[in-house]
Amino acid sequence: MENLTLTVIKKLQELGLTKREAEVYLTIWIKKSATVKDLLDSLDVHQPQLYNIIQSLIRKGFVRASAGRPRVYIASDITSLIDVQKMKLDILKRTLEEELKKIRSRSEEEGPYISIVRSLDGIISSVIETINSAEVEIRAELPYSIFKELKPYFLSALQRGVNLYLLVYPGLGTFSEFELFKDQVKIKTSELGNFLLIISDLSVGVYSRRRFFSTNKSPVSNSEIYGYVVQEKDLFLRLLNIHNNLWLKAKDVLCWQPRPEIYPKTFIEFSMALEEIRTLLKLKYTPIVSVEGRDVKEGLPIKIRGKVRSVNKLGIISNFVLETNEGTMTVGGFDAEVEDIEAQRITIEKVEK
């Protein structure tokens, strides 16, 4: 019983109470109601201090007082108090988001490409921010223990229409909630992963070492855990090269089936678009594709549309051939050099037989 009481007191402190306030609140809750005399008989506390504690609990909404004499104190329902805190946090969240956007829009300074984040809570917070920022797609490789915490945020992204490419290790648990979004999801599992990596729209991502989340080695203290928030496409591509090698070998859990009714579908990251196009060509479909990107020779923005005729993969060179009204062009991914077009966004509008 004593251990349970200590646990409850610690949790009440997380809600903003001091240890003494938590002890008084818990005593009142156990007794269902209590006078000052009852509390003085139960707790090792001086009367003037107790009055201050009770007044603080009343101000914070944790305790109510009767109108008569002697005053009887009643503990408020803890779930209702937490709901109030959640409402306040939701309002605070919306207000801060709006105000911070205004501040950022006024600033012309470019943020850092890489910043370090400390502790598991810091990493999880950065990952949630990254997931919430996604508009088109999320690439992710992460341990199952972290996936369980992030599941609601992945599902929220899917509800916004974001496509999700998820590799979880080791292959534990179920993913039944994601079946509702089977035309937006590709989930794979592997016994061992490379790292924790979440990238949204190839513009922002979070990276951390696998070692910090290993269940096969002695736990790492929270103070030792760190990660990086990254805003550098070239680095993303290097990390995704490692990730893609495992992705190709990993076990399929839930993957959409290419078929006419699931298009249009938009891709930011080139390798996933190329794999989708190659699969469609193998199924004897002709993808009708629009590409937004950069003319490699001129360095100017370009938008083109046409029919994909073939896919080329030779060593580190990967591209597809697009037949347009202006002629045939090759389309590559980020930092393309030998192709005509560097794609920044690819949309498979529809497919034809």
Order of alpha helices (4+ residues) and beta strands (2+ residues): alpha-alpha-alpha-alpha-beta-beta-alpha-beta-alpha-beta-alpha-beta-beta-beta-beta-beta-alpha-beta-beta-alpha-beta-beta-beta-beta-beta
